[in-house]
Amino acid sequence: MEQEIIEPEIEVIPPKSLSQDEVLQASLKLFAQKGYANTSLTDIKDAVGLKTTSGVYQYFKTKQAIAETLRENILDSLSISIDDIRRRNRKASEQLREIVDLLFKLTDEAPEIIRFLLFVKTEDFLPNAVPLMDSAAFNKIKRIIQNGIKEGEIKNIDYLLAYCYFFGIINQSLLMVLDGVLPKSADSYQSQAWLAAWGCIAKK
């Protein structure tokens, strides 16, 4: 009597399902770490654990489309945060202080967001995008400075010059933390950076 041969069952592993947010998060980290030009769709595919790029293509047809969506999402989120800050605080000094708090917090908790937003030259690969300073979020920051000048909190100088003085100190501090030149967390330098930046524009 022949013995019945039982073939071993082969486990079929379903293809990894992927969300658009996972693609965006992986791309953001790669763009921040390697730069846009040095990141390929294959790199993004590998970062999210896919075998082929088809899983990426279901959401984005090009790398540029990923970068565009990332930038829009980050700027939209920042704009909403600034609206909340302006509702909570009346004075320009209070509003700017909370914006600085947010930027320093993000530098510690989500450094890739700050690097991509402020220090990656997106105009090199998104030539049709609205310039950062003309975006809704940064227009709101400029209005805060204009109101501060009008209310007598900020020196009566060109508001763009005031912006340059203030955020020149803040942004350079953040960049030095991101690059490891300043070795501690961003939070460690927040108060000093704020005092220096505000001191440059505050009306005495």
Backbone torsions as a table, in degrees:
resi	resn	phi	psi	omega
1	MET	NA	124.9	-177.7
2	GLU	-73.9	138.9	175.4
3	GLN	-78.4	139.0	178.2
4	GLU	-75.5	126.8	178.7
5	ILE	-90.8	121.8	-179.9
6	ILE	-98.7	116.5	178.9
7	GLU	-72.1	135.9	178.2
8	PRO	-64.5	142.5	179.4
9	GLU	-74.4	136.5	177.5
10	ILE	-98.7	120.8	-179.5
11	GLU	-74.9	125.1	178.1
12	VAL	-96.2	116.8	-179.7
13	ILE	-92.0	119.9	-179.2
14	PRO	-65.6	150.8	178.2
15	PRO	-61.1	145.1	-178.7
16	LYS	-62.3	126.7	175.1
17	SER	-84.1	147.6	-170.9
18	LEU	-136.8	138.1	175.7
19	SER	-98.0	158.6	177.6
20	GLN	-61.1	-37.6	-178.7
21	ASP	-63.3	-37.3	178.2
22	GLU	-63.7	-39.3	177.7
23	VAL	-64.3	-43.8	-179.4
24	LEU	-64.5	-43.8	-178.7
25	GLN	-64.2	-43.4	179.0
26	ALA	-64.6	-41.1	-180.0
27	SER	-65.6	-41.3	179.8
28	LEU	-58.3	-46.2	179.8
29	LYS	-63.5	-41.5	179.9
30	LEU	-67.5	-43.5	178.7
31	PHE	-61.5	-39.4	-178.8
32	ALA	-70.9	-38.3	-175.7
33	GLN	-82.4	-46.0	-172.4
34	LYS	-102.2	-18.7	-172.2
35	GLY	92.7	153.2	-178.1
36	TYR	-61.9	-47.6	-174.7
37	ALA	-63.6	-31.2	-176.5
38	ASN	-91.5	3.7	178.3
39	THR	-106.2	129.7	178.6
40	SER	-111.2	166.5	174.8
41	LEU	-62.8	-29.5	176.0
42	THR	-65.5	-41.1	176.2
43	ASP	-59.3	-43.6	-179.5
44	ILE	-65.5	-42.3	177.7
45	LYS	-58.6	-45.2	179.8
46	ASP	-64.6	-39.0	-177.1
47	ALA	-65.1	-31.1	179.6
48	VAL	-96.0	2.0	173.9
49	GLY	81.1	30.0	177.7
50	LEU	-97.8	155.1	177.4
51	LYS	-86.2	-28.7	178.6
52	THR	-133.4	166.8	-179.3
53	THR	-82.2	-0.8	-177.6
54	SER	-61.7	-32.3	178.2
55	GLY	-65.5	-31.0	176.4
56	VAL	-75.4	-40.3	-176.8
57	TYR	-64.9	-20.9	179.8
58	GLN	-67.8	-20.2	178.0
59	TYR	-108.9	-38.4	-174.7
60	PHE	-135.7	131.4	-178.7
61	LYS	-85.4	-22.4	-178.6
62	THR	-140.7	161.4	175.2
63	LYS	-64.7	-36.0	179.1
64	GLN	-62.0	-38.6	178.8
65	ALA	-63.3	-35.5	176.6
66	ILE	-64.8	-47.2	-178.9
67	ALA	-62.3	-39.9	179.1
68	GLU	-61.9	-46.4	-179.2
69	THR	-64.8	-41.8	177.9
70	LEU	-58.1	-49.9	-177.6
71	ARG	-62.0	-44.4	179.1
72	GLU	-61.4	-43.9	-178.6
73	ASN	-64.0	-43.8	-178.8
74	ILE	-65.8	-45.0	-179.7
75	LEU	-66.8	-37.2	177.0
76	ASP	-63.3	-44.5	179.6
77	SER	-63.4	-42.5	178.4
78	LEU	-63.9	-41.4	179.6
79	SER	-60.9	-42.8	178.6
80	ILE	-64.1	-42.0	178.8
81	SER	-62.3	-40.6	179.5
82	ILE	-66.0	-38.4	175.6
83	ASP	-58.5	-45.2	179.1
84	ASP	-61.8	-42.8	-179.7
85	ILE	-63.0	-41.8	-178.8
86	ARG	-68.6	-32.3	177.9
87	ARG	-69.4	-33.8	-176.2
88	ARG	-80.7	-24.3	-172.0
89	ASN	-129.3	140.2	-179.6
90	ARG	-92.1	-43.1	-174.4
91	LYS	-77.9	148.0	177.4
92	ALA	-61.7	-38.8	-179.9
93	SER	-61.5	-40.4	179.5
94	GLU	-68.4	-41.0	-179.8
95	GLN	-66.3	-45.1	178.7
96	LEU	-65.2	-36.7	179.2
97	ARG	-62.3	-41.8	-179.9
98	GLU	-70.2	-33.8	176.3
99	ILE	-65.3	-42.4	176.1
100	VAL	-61.8	-43.4	177.4
101	ASP	-55.8	-44.4	-179.3
102	LEU	-63.5	-45.8	-178.2
103	LEU	-64.3	-40.4	179.5
104	PHE	-70.4	-37.1	177.3
105	LYS	-63.8	-43.8	178.8
106	LEU	-65.1	-34.7	179.0
107	THR	-62.0	-35.9	177.3
108	ASP	-80.0	-40.2	-171.2
109	GLU	-94.9	-28.7	-179.3
110	ALA	-144.8	64.4	-173.8
111	PRO	-57.9	-29.0	-179.3
112	GLU	-65.1	-30.0	178.2
113	ILE	-66.1	-47.6	-178.8
114	ILE	-65.8	-42.1	-179.6
115	ARG	-64.0	-44.4	-178.8
116	PHE	-66.8	-41.7	-176.2
117	LEU	-70.8	-47.1	-169.7
118	LEU	-100.3	-26.9	-168.0
119	PHE	-122.1	-10.6	172.5
120	VAL	-88.1	128.5	-177.4
121	LYS	-78.3	82.9	-175.9
122	THR	-65.8	-22.8	179.1
123	GLU	-64.3	-19.7	178.7
124	ASP	-69.1	-29.7	-177.7
125	PHE	-124.0	-4.1	173.6
126	LEU	-127.3	68.0	-172.4
127	PRO	-63.6	-21.9	-177.8
128	ASN	-96.7	0.5	-178.7
129	ALA	-72.9	151.9	175.7
130	VAL	-64.2	131.3	177.6
131	PRO	-55.0	146.4	-175.8
132	LEU	-52.8	-45.6	-176.9
133	MET	-69.3	-15.1	178.1
134	ASP	-101.0	2.1	178.9
135	SER	-73.1	160.8	-177.8
136	ALA	-57.4	-43.7	-177.3
137	ALA	-61.1	-46.1	-176.0
138	PHE	-78.4	-24.5	170.9
139	ASN	-64.8	-36.1	177.8
140	LYS	-66.7	-39.3	177.3
141	ILE	-64.9	-41.7	178.9
142	LYS	-62.8	-36.8	178.6
143	ARG	-67.5	-35.0	176.4
144	ILE	-59.6	-44.4	179.9
145	ILE	-66.7	-41.9	177.9
146	GLN	-60.3	-42.6	178.8
147	ASN	-66.3	-36.1	177.7
148	GLY	-63.3	-37.0	176.7
149	ILE	-67.6	-44.5	-179.2
150	LYS	-62.1	-39.0	-177.9
151	GLU	-84.0	-3.7	176.7
152	GLY	85.7	9.9	176.9
153	GLU	-81.2	-32.5	-175.7
154	ILE	-113.1	145.9	-179.7
155	LYS	-51.3	147.5	-179.2
156	ASN	-81.9	72.9	177.7
157	ILE	-125.7	171.3	176.9
158	ASP	-54.4	129.9	-174.7
159	TYR	-62.8	-30.4	177.9
160	LEU	-71.3	-32.4	175.5
161	LEU	-68.4	-40.1	176.2
162	ALA	-61.5	-42.4	176.6
163	TYR	-58.8	-45.8	-178.5
164	CYS	-60.7	-46.3	179.1
165	TYR	-60.5	-49.4	-173.7
166	PHE	-66.8	-56.0	-174.8
167	PHE	-80.4	-14.1	171.5
168	GLY	-60.3	-44.0	178.5
169	ILE	-70.3	-46.3	-177.4
170	ILE	-63.0	-50.7	-176.3
171	ASN	-66.3	-38.2	178.7
172	GLN	-66.3	-36.7	176.4
173	SER	-62.8	-44.1	179.9
174	LEU	-63.9	-42.9	-179.5
175	LEU	-63.0	-40.6	-179.6
176	MET	-67.4	-30.7	173.4
177	VAL	-69.2	-46.7	-179.1
178	LEU	-60.6	-36.7	-178.4
179	ASP	-85.5	-3.5	178.7
180	GLY	80.8	5.4	177.3
181	VAL	-67.4	-43.9	168.7
182	LEU	-91.4	113.6	-166.1
183	PRO	-78.1	-16.0	-177.2
184	LYS	-92.6	-179.4	177.9
185	SER	-68.3	158.5	178.1
186	ALA	-58.6	-37.3	-179.4
187	ASP	-56.4	-31.4	-178.3
188	SER	-65.9	-24.8	-175.6
189	TYR	-108.7	-0.2	-171.4
190	GLN	-60.1	-50.1	-176.6
191	SER	-63.2	-43.1	-179.9
192	GLN	-64.7	-42.9	-179.8
193	ALA	-64.3	-42.3	179.0
194	TRP	-60.6	-47.6	-178.3
195	LEU	-61.1	-40.8	180.0
196	ALA	-67.5	-44.8	-177.5
197	ALA	-67.5	-47.1	-179.4
198	TRP	-66.7	-36.2	178.8
199	GLY	-61.8	-26.3	179.4
200	CYS	-71.6	-27.5	-173.1
201	ILE	-118.9	-13.2	-176.2
202	ALA	-67.7	138.3	176.5
203	LYS	-76.7	124.6	-176.2
204	LYS	-75.4	NA	NA
